[in-house]
Amino acid sequence: MSTHSLRALVQLALVGLSTAAAIASSAITGFTAIPDGLVAREVQLPDGSTITIAENPNIVFTPESPNDSKDTKHKRVDWQEYSLSDGVQDFCWDESRPQFSYGTSAPLAADCQKIVDYYSGVRKAGVRGKWTLYPSDLANGKVVPLVKVDGCQFTLTLSGKMGQKVFWGDNDLVYYVDNQLKYAKDGRVQAEDYTACYVVDETKYVQLKWRLVKA
């Protein structure tokens, strides 16, 4: 990628960023379609093509320097462990055993791949960050749509109680979406699982349920 293209990608990101094995093939239950309250914008992928990405305007995205926190684990690219000494509290644990579903009710893997392509490209260009979720965002079992591209949507739901805000890193988004695409069948895959995220200002975890679903 040329220096000009890289700079353009960074500028686009800064302007727009405001906001395992398959163990089952049965249909995922308990998911309620999300009303379209997302904000769409056109972004450029590393290969120069453009896509329309829709993000949740109510969940704040904060860009940060790659050096804001320390890399202490390498289970996945840029995964960072909580530490009382350096205050790293963003990012969540690895997945365990996601549940998969297929067929026309599942999103196209190609649509989900665009989420990976954009956010991984932004990170490689030097723009990284996290979404901040507050108890009110996740109250009463609310399904929070984080990002959507074409027919693929990534959502989060709180499992249990949360006293303070939690962070969801853009690297978490890339990791959880990208890891499911290899299990696609006939070009489609739907997945869900639980992960533990650090509660900000508290030395404990909160369990979140992530879903990769058809929009």
N, C-alpha and C positions, 0 to 999 in steps of 0.2 A: 504494500500500500504506500502511496506517495505521501510525503510530508504534508502536502496540501490537503489530501483526502483525509488524513489522520486528524489534522486540525479541524477540518469541517465536521468530522464525526464528533469530536469533543465539543465543539460549539453547539451542535444540534442537541447533544445530550444535556449540556448545562442549561440550555434554554428550556428544554422540554421536561426536565426532571423536577417537577414540583409535586408533584404528588408523592443381591438381592434376588431373589428369584420369584417368578410368578407362582403364587400359591393358590389362586382361585380364579375362575373365569365366570363366576356368577355375576349377575347384574348388581351394581352398587345401589343400595337403597338409602333413603333418608335425605336425598339431595333435592332442594327446592330451587327452581330456576330463579335467577336474579334479574330484577327489573333493570332495564338499561339506564343506569345512572352514571356510566363511565364517560370520561372525556377523551375523545379521539384526537389523534394528531398524526401527521405523516413524518416518518423517520427514515433515515438512510441506514442500510445494512453495510457491513464491511466490504461487500462485493460491489457496492455502488447502487444496488437496486433499492427501491423504496417500498415500505409497507405502511399500513395504517395500524397504529397500536392504540388501544384504549386503556386508560388507567383510572384508578379510583381517586377522585379529587378530594375525598374526605380523609384519605390516609396520607400523611405527609411523608415525602421522600426527601432525605437529607444527603446531598453529595458530600463526600469526605475524601481526604487524602489517603492513598494506600498505606501511608506510614502512621495513620492515626492509631492503629492497634498492631499488636505483635502476632506474627504467625507462630503458633506453638504446637500445632498438630498438622498432619498431612493426610488425614483420611480422605480428604478431597481438596481440590485446588483452593487455596486461601482460607481453608476452614480454620477458625480460631476458637480456642477454648477459653472459658470464663476464668478470670484470675483476679483475686482480691487485690493483688499487688499492683497490677497495671490497669485495673478497671475495665477490662474488655468484657462487655456484656451483650454485644450484638452477636448474632448468628446462633444457630441451633444444632442439635445433635444429628447424627446420621439416621437415616430411615432404618426400619427393621424389615418387615415383610409386607410390602404394599399389596393391596387387593386390586385385581385388574378386571376390566370388563371390555367387551368388544362388540362389533356390530355397528349398525347405523346410529345407535344412541351414543357412541363414543366419538370423540373429536378426531379429525384427521391428524396423523402424526406430522404431516408436512406443515400444518398450521402451527402446531406446538413447537416445531423446530424453529420457526421464525422468532418465537419468544427467546429461545436460547441464542440464536444468531445475533439478535439485537443487543441483549444485555451482556453477553460475553464480549461482543465487539466494543461496547461502551467501556467495559472494564479494561480491556486490552489497550484502549485509547487513554487510560489513566483516570477515568471518572468512575468512582465507586461510591457506594453509599448504602443506606438502609431505610426501610419504612418503619415508622413508629406507630404502634397500635396501643390504644388506651382501653381500659375496662369498658367504657361506654361503646367503643367500636365493636366489641365482641360480646356484649351483654345479651342475655336471653337466648343463647344458642344461635345468634345471628351469623349467617354465612357472609363473609366479607370477600367480595370480588377484588382481587388485587390488580390483575392485568388480563387483557384479552387481545388476541390477534385473530382476525377472521373467525373461524369456528372453534377456537381453542381458548379456554379460560382457566385461570389458576385462582383458587379460593382458599381462605383460611377460616377455621371455626375454633372457638375456645372449647376445650374439654376440661371442665372443672371450674375453679375460681381463680381470679387474678387480682392481686392487690394494687399493683403498679403497672406501668407501661412495659411493653416488650418490644424488642427490635426484630425485624425480619430483614436479613441482608440480601442485597441483590445477588450475591454469590449463592445464597440459599435457594433463591428462585431458579437460577441457572442449574444448580445441582439437582434439585428435585424434579424439574421438568426433563432435563436431559437424560437422567438416569432411567426414565420410563420408556423412552422412545425405542430402545432396543427390543422391547417386548411387544411391539406393535404387530398386529395380525391383519393382513389384507389392508394395510395402510392406516389402521385405526388403533387407538389405545386410550382407555380411560383408567385412571388410577387414583387411589387414596391411601393414606396412612397417617399415623400419629408421629409427632416428633416433640422433643422437649426443648423449650427455649428458656433462656435466662430472663428472670424478672428483674427489671432495672431497679437498683437500690435495695434489692433483697437477695440474700444468698440462697435462692431456691429456684426451682424450675417451674414452668407452667406448660401444660400439655396442649399443643395445637394440632388440629386435624387439617391436613392439606388435601386438596383435591385438584386433579387435572381432569377437566370435564368439557363437555360440548357446550358451547355458548348458545 
